Amino acid sequence: MALTAETESRLYRSLRVAAGAAAHLVALGFPAAVAVLARPGSSLFSWHPLLMALAFSFLMTEALLIFSPETSLLRSFSRKIRVRAHWALQLLALLCALLGLGIITYNKHLNGKGHFVTWHGLTGLLAVLYAGGQCAGGVLLLYPKLMKNWTLAKLKLYHATSGLVGYLLGCASLMLGMCSLWFTTTVTGASWYLAMLCPLVTSLVIMNQVSNAYLYRKRSQH
């Protein structure tokens, strides 16, 4: 028997809620697992994986999920408060990413190793620089009059789209980091594949959220 439009809508909403809940759990669980593996404080390097996991898995994911109509932890608050929380989380994510980048750069310098010679290193550098640019671009949403030829709606759309690209770069960097010698010697077998799924899960949820926001804006224009 064919499902009615209302039933399909409820089913789709339930799936989105479940996926969002999973993204929240993964966003927190992944950095927690990395903290157990890295044992921050045991060495200078140990802070690098934790800070990067906090930046791109926890803080940045939560900063984007804030605008989810189904799974935002602040959905009962006004949009103004959610925007401020988004800003705070993004700035914290950028701070963690910059600290993580600085630590690994200094650690390589101490050990006489080359800088940014792997795909993980290059992607990580690009992700951090992109995050900085994305935060700077967010200022235009606070002062839209600076862009006289652009409407606020267009600025929001482009900011969300470019933010998605930056987020995917961060997730790619995390996944490449899990291919490093340090991670693969510590995490093996099914646990490694499970860890690799974490950035994939959050990426799919965030992509779905951004695409739905784009479709909603497109429909509202007609």
Disulfide bonds with the S-S distance in Angstrom:
none
